[in-house]
């Protein structure tokens, strides 16, 4: 039994230090054609566990720094003379040289290093890229992605390893990628069940270099617009390629600036696993150039905030330093110099009458089409009067007088169904009642603005014309009218004459015994003529 255990230990140690093949799994002889499934984004992830702890607790054979320790792996399989050890609850056996079955641990798939829940301003985790349908095409589409690939290929020491790494990237063997300042981390699946932990290191920029970068970006507004569109201007990433060759800073790595590290036993520069991660990083840069800026030491939000502050400060300084433009002017000597102006052209002849306004169709919930037509007609008449006479007869009217004028222009008389809405709105706008407006409309139709004044403004007329009116009424067989200021009232209280400032007599009617006077008839210079047709005879 001791000889069997010693033989098993020797075979395991021989496998541990053997170079891995590209396509054939040496432990057990099974072929591996694709990446081993790793639950990078599933429920198996444990938030809060550091990368080193996750590697030590989940992956047998990883050293304390997270790299593979092949010696420790082989020793673990043979310690204490155990008959079998379990990895994930599954065991397998293989035959020894004398036919005895020696227990062998089933390979345990390690957890991914990806921890999206820990992402922040200075840590970003990206899902694995799927296999490429058309292998062999250019890995990058942008100029900065191609520059990254060129830096990888120019610094490589073995083209064969690059080709195998490119094939790994084409097949999707690169797990989730985590980017932090100065570091790109990912697991890359090779020919063995356990993936390799790969790092790409790149120098971060110091504060002086970041100041030069921010100055160069703020000097060109197009640079800020390009960054917001996820593009990287050449003049911003490579000094000497833009309008400010002395202000830029080199963001893209040089041929020997990338520092790849892998947990595999291959010491190539780079190994195929590191080359695969480099190619997939170029695809990340294609989609978001802020990955390159994060790799150089600054997060996206921090950069945009710094650019915004620097741009605002630059605009404020420019506004303060800008001299005020000289105001355009004319010398007083030139302005006061005598000069002859050309005559104005002759005005066009006015139209003979106002034109008819268009008809406004009625709409449910819309304004009254008849009211709109009346307003348009009134505006055309005022414009025509102003054009032909040079005077607007409505300009000196008060609000109440203009409301009376508009209501009087409406066809019909009194508070009918068609005029009630108009009278209500006009009366409300002037603080009067519809009855007051109807009486004022009757006075306006009787004598215009003077007729409205006769209705509302009693006055004391001088002796003469007013005194001669009573004898004229008596001579016409009418009873003696009672005088009060400019009013002469029939003794029965149903007729009244009012003298206006224009010298005309205005007749009014009321129910006997009620002081409710309404304008009637046509104004006349003769008081008897003003009462014609109103039943003025004494019954």
C-alpha positions, 0 to 999 in steps of 0.5 A: 500500500505504501508503494502504491501511494508513492507511485501516485505521488510521483505521477502527480508531481510529473504532471504538475511541472509539465508544460500545458499543451495548447489543445489537449488536456494532459491530466486524463487525456480529455480534449478541451475545445472551449472555455470552462464554465465559470459562474462569474455573474451567478448566485455563487458570487460572495460580495465583500470577499477580496480577490486574494481571499476568493482565490485562496478559499475557492481554488485549490493550488493558488498561492497567497498572492492569487497565482498558481502554485503547481508544487502546492497542488501536487503536494496537497493531493498526496498528504497524510496518505488519504485514500481519496480527497473530495473537491466539490463533493465529486471524486474520481479514480484512475488505475495505478501501475499494478491495477489498483485504483488510486483515488484522484480529486475531481477538478474543481472549477474556481469562482471568477474574480469578477465582483460587479457589486464592488464596482465604483468610480475606480473599478469597473467590471465588464462581462466576457465577450462572446466568441467572434463569428469571423476570426481573423478580422481586425480586433479593433475598429477605432484608431486607439484600439488599433494602437493598443494592439500595435503596442502589444504586437510590437513588444511581443517576443514570440509571434506564435504565442500571439497567434495562440492568444488571438485564437483564445480571444476569438473563442471567448476564453477570456472571462470577465475583465476588471479594470482598476487604475494601472491594472487589468485583471481577468481569468483566461481559460487554457488547456487545463480545467483551472483558468489562469489569473492574468494581469496587465499592468500599465503606469498611471499618470501623475498629477502633473501629467493629468493637469497637462491632459485637462488643459489640452482637453479644455482648450479645444471644445471639440475634445470635450464633445468627442469624449462625451461621444465615447471617442478619443481625439488623436491630439488628446491621446498622443502629443504632437498629433493635434493643434496643441502639440506641447500640451498633450500627454501620451495615454496609449502604451508604447511597445514595451510599456505593457507589463503582462503577468500570468499564473501559468508556468510559461515565461513568454512575453507575453504568454498566450493567456496574457495576449488573449487578455490584451486583444480583448482589452482592445475591444473594451477600448473600442466601446469606451475610451474611458477604460484607457483613462481609468487604466491611467488613473482617473475615473470617468465622473472625476474627469468630466467634473474636472473638465467642467470646472476647468472649462468654466474657469477658462471662460470666466478668465476669457470674459474678464480679459476681453476688452470691450468692443468700441461702440459704433457712433457718429461724430457730432460734427457729422451729425449736425452738418446740414444735409438735404434729405430726399423727399418721401415717396407719395403715399398710396391712395387709400381704399374707398371703404374697408374691406370685408373680413374673412368668415370665421367658422364656428368650432365646439368650445371655440369663440363666437364666430359672430363676435370675431367677425364684429371685432374684425369689422370694427378694426377694419373700419377704425384702420380705414378712418385713421388712414383717410382722416389721420384720426382714430375716433375711438382712441379717446374713448373710455373703457365704458364708452368703447364697450357701449360703442361695440354693443351698439354696433351689434344688430338688434335692440334690447336684451335679445337672445343673440345679444345677451352673451355679448352684453353680459361679457361687456358689462362684466368687463366695465363693472356695469349691469346688462340693463345699464348697457342696454340703456346706454346702447339706446342713447348711443344709437340716438346720438352717439357719444353726445347722446351717451353724455346726455343720458349720464351727465345732467348739466345746467344750461345757460339762459336763452335757448332752454328758456325759450323751449317752454313757450314753444311747447305751450304754443304747440298746445302741449302742457307746461313741462317742469324744468330741472337742470337741462331736463323738461318733464311732462306733467304726466311723467311719461315724456321728457326732453333733455338739452345736449351740449350740441344744442339738440333736444333728446326725447325720453320715455318712461312709464308714468310714475316711474323714474325709468327713462329710455331714449326715444326718437331723433334729436332735433333743434326744435323741442316740438320736433323732438317729440313728434310721434311720441304721443305728447298731446295732453290727454 
